[in-house]
């Protein structure tokens, strides 16, 4: 039996994000959750609030945990998300905002966080 895939599209045709970039962005749990959290918010969110949400998800939000996650997010995740054009960061305001290209990640994020819906 042959399946008709003539109407099927790939992530590469739907947006400027390649499949490799999608999988790279979604590889790390903190990036996945940040993208998922931002997908449910309109407009900019303070980076401090985002880090607190990540800390809450990982366990108790102690000061040390928040500081560790803040440093980790800045050094490991923020620039990668900016470079992929899925996130905008305003250093002066201390906010992050999801960009339109991030919508290509939504189907994968919904699968990753199906229990949170």
C-alpha atoms as a printed R data frame, in Angstrom:
    type eleno elety resid chain resno      x      y      z
1   ATOM     1    CA   UNK     A     1  0.000  0.000  0.000
2   ATOM     2    CA   UNK     A     2  1.389  3.345 -1.020
3   ATOM     3    CA   UNK     A     3  0.643  6.507  0.960
4   ATOM     4    CA   UNK     A     4 -0.073  9.698 -0.939
5   ATOM     5    CA   UNK     A     5  2.265 12.383  0.391
6   ATOM     6    CA   UNK     A     6  1.769 14.884 -2.398
7   ATOM     7    CA   UNK     A     7  0.195 17.405  0.005
8   ATOM     8    CA   UNK     A     8  2.763 16.833  2.744
9   ATOM     9    CA   UNK     A     9  5.154 19.639  3.562
10  ATOM    10    CA   UNK     A    10  8.357 19.748  5.528
11  ATOM    11    CA   UNK     A    11  9.501 22.277  8.078
12  ATOM    12    CA   UNK     A    12 11.948 23.593  5.508
13  ATOM    13    CA   UNK     A    13  9.197 24.531  3.082
14  ATOM    14    CA   UNK     A    14  6.985 26.072  5.769
15  ATOM    15    CA   UNK     A    15  9.634 28.388  7.165
16  ATOM    16    CA   UNK     A    16 13.225 29.388  6.890
17  ATOM    17    CA   UNK     A    17 14.218 27.018  9.714
18  ATOM    18    CA   UNK     A    18 15.901 23.845  8.502
19  ATOM    19    CA   UNK     A    19 15.095 20.462 10.004
20  ATOM    20    CA   UNK     A    20 18.599 20.274 11.482
21  ATOM    21    CA   UNK     A    21 18.104 23.632 13.199
22  ATOM    22    CA   UNK     A    22 14.721 22.568 14.556
23  ATOM    23    CA   UNK     A    23 16.199 19.445 16.116
24  ATOM    24    CA   UNK     A    24 19.192 21.356 17.453
25  ATOM    25    CA   UNK     A    25 16.959 23.978 19.061
26  ATOM    26    CA   UNK     A    26 14.748 21.346 20.641
27  ATOM    27    CA   UNK     A    27 17.626 19.186 21.857
28  ATOM    28    CA   UNK     A    28 17.961 20.876 25.254
29  ATOM    29    CA   UNK     A    29 15.113 20.763 27.803
30  ATOM    30    CA   UNK     A    30 15.551 24.390 28.905
31  ATOM    31    CA   UNK     A    31 15.340 25.646 25.316
32  ATOM    32    CA   UNK     A    32 12.308 23.466 24.631
33  ATOM    33    CA   UNK     A    33 10.506 24.734 27.691
34  ATOM    34    CA   UNK     A    34 11.459 28.367 27.031
35  ATOM    35    CA   UNK     A    35 10.061 28.111 23.508
36  ATOM    36    CA   UNK     A    36  6.953 26.341 24.765
37  ATOM    37    CA   UNK     A    37  6.376 28.938 27.487
38  ATOM    38    CA   UNK     A    38  6.855 31.811 25.045
39  ATOM    39    CA   UNK     A    39  4.447 30.188 22.576
40  ATOM    40    CA   UNK     A    40  1.672 30.785 25.097
41  ATOM    41    CA   UNK     A    41  2.523 34.448 25.655
42  ATOM    42    CA   UNK     A    42  1.907 37.397 23.411
43  ATOM    43    CA   UNK     A    43  4.610 40.005 23.412
44  ATOM    44    CA   UNK     A    44  7.769 40.319 25.421
45  ATOM    45    CA   UNK     A    45  8.427 38.476 28.673
46  ATOM    46    CA   UNK     A    46 11.108 39.432 31.150
47  ATOM    47    CA   UNK     A    47 14.091 37.113 31.045
48  ATOM    48    CA   UNK     A    48 13.902 36.902 34.842
49  ATOM    49    CA   UNK     A    49 10.311 35.598 34.634
50  ATOM    50    CA   UNK     A    50 11.268 33.074 31.980
51  ATOM    51    CA   UNK     A    51 14.173 31.800 34.068
52  ATOM    52    CA   UNK     A    52 11.888 31.526 37.108
53  ATOM    53    CA   UNK     A    53  9.449 29.413 35.103
54  ATOM    54    CA   UNK     A    54 12.276 27.134 33.989
55  ATOM    55    CA   UNK     A    55 13.490 26.844 37.590
56  ATOM    56    CA   UNK     A    56  9.957 26.019 38.804
57  ATOM    57    CA   UNK     A    57  9.677 23.311 36.197
58  ATOM    58    CA   UNK     A    58 13.002 21.769 37.200
59  ATOM    59    CA   UNK     A    59 12.160 21.745 40.910
60  ATOM    60    CA   UNK     A    60 12.311 24.204 43.770
61  ATOM    61    CA   UNK     A    61 13.148 27.773 42.775
62  ATOM    62    CA   UNK     A    62 16.016 28.524 45.090
63  ATOM    63    CA   UNK     A    63 18.154 31.593 44.595
64  ATOM    64    CA   UNK     A    64 21.143 29.432 43.659
65  ATOM    65    CA   UNK     A    65 19.110 27.468 41.115
66  ATOM    66    CA   UNK     A    66 17.803 30.666 39.506
67  ATOM    67    CA   UNK     A    67 21.319 32.112 39.306
68  ATOM    68    CA   UNK     A    68 22.628 28.880 37.746
69  ATOM    69    CA   UNK     A    69 19.804 28.733 35.210
70  ATOM    70    CA   UNK     A    70 20.219 32.420 34.370
71  ATOM    71    CA   UNK     A    71 23.912 31.923 33.617
72  ATOM    72    CA   UNK     A    72 23.252 28.696 31.724
73  ATOM    73    CA   UNK     A    73 20.479 30.257 29.662
74  ATOM    74    CA   UNK     A    74 22.634 33.260 28.780
75  ATOM    75    CA   UNK     A    75 25.676 31.179 27.839
76  ATOM    76    CA   UNK     A    76 24.083 28.099 26.258
77  ATOM    77    CA   UNK     A    77 20.664 28.958 24.908
78  ATOM    78    CA   UNK     A    78 19.938 32.636 24.343
79  ATOM    79    CA   UNK     A    79 22.353 33.262 21.479
80  ATOM    80    CA   UNK     A    80 21.400 30.017 19.739
81  ATOM    81    CA   UNK     A    81 17.722 31.043 19.789
82  ATOM    82    CA   UNK     A    82 18.561 34.546 18.555
83  ATOM    83    CA   UNK     A    83 20.784 33.198 15.768
84  ATOM    84    CA   UNK     A    84 17.986 30.881 14.620
85  ATOM    85    CA   UNK     A    85 15.710 33.941 14.408
86  ATOM    86    CA   UNK     A    86 13.098 32.429 16.732
87  ATOM    87    CA   UNK     A    87 13.723 34.801 19.628
88  ATOM    88    CA   UNK     A    88 14.300 38.520 20.031
89  ATOM    89    CA   UNK     A    89 16.234 39.729 23.075
90  ATOM    90    CA   UNK     A    90 16.144 43.298 24.332
91  ATOM    91    CA   UNK     A    91 19.153 43.590 26.643
92  ATOM    92    CA   UNK     A    92 18.164 47.085 27.793
93  ATOM    93    CA   UNK     A    93 14.679 45.999 28.868
94  ATOM    94    CA   UNK     A    94 15.779 42.492 29.921
95  ATOM    95    CA   UNK     A    95 13.020 40.896 27.850
96  ATOM    96    CA   UNK     A    96 12.689 38.104 25.323
97  ATOM    97    CA   UNK     A    97 10.028 37.790 22.669
98  ATOM    98    CA   UNK     A    98  9.097 34.984 20.347
99  ATOM    99    CA   UNK     A    99  9.535 35.776 16.663
100 ATOM   100    CA   UNK     A   100  7.224 34.629 13.869
101 ATOM   101    CA   UNK     A   101  9.678 31.958 12.677
102 ATOM   102    CA   UNK     A   102  9.202 30.136 15.996
103 ATOM   103    CA   UNK     A   103  5.769 28.989 14.845
104 ATOM   104    CA   UNK     A   104  7.531 26.275 12.820
105 ATOM   105    CA   UNK     A   105  8.455 24.694 16.165
106 ATOM   106    CA   UNK     A   106  4.905 24.588 17.552
107 ATOM   107    CA   UNK     A   107  3.961 21.065 16.385
108 ATOM   108    CA   UNK     A   108  7.100 19.657 18.017
109 ATOM   109    CA   UNK     A   109  6.568 21.652 21.207
110 ATOM   110    CA   UNK     A   110  2.990 20.407 21.459
111 ATOM   111    CA   UNK     A   111  4.262 16.835 21.271
112 ATOM   112    CA   UNK     A   112  6.978 17.488 23.836
113 ATOM   113    CA   UNK     A   113  4.569 19.056 26.319
114 ATOM   114    CA   UNK     A   114  1.352 17.189 25.556
115 ATOM   115    CA   UNK     A   115  0.787 16.565 29.286
116 ATOM   116    CA   UNK     A   116  0.963 20.309 29.990
117 ATOM   117    CA   UNK     A   117 -1.840 21.187 27.552
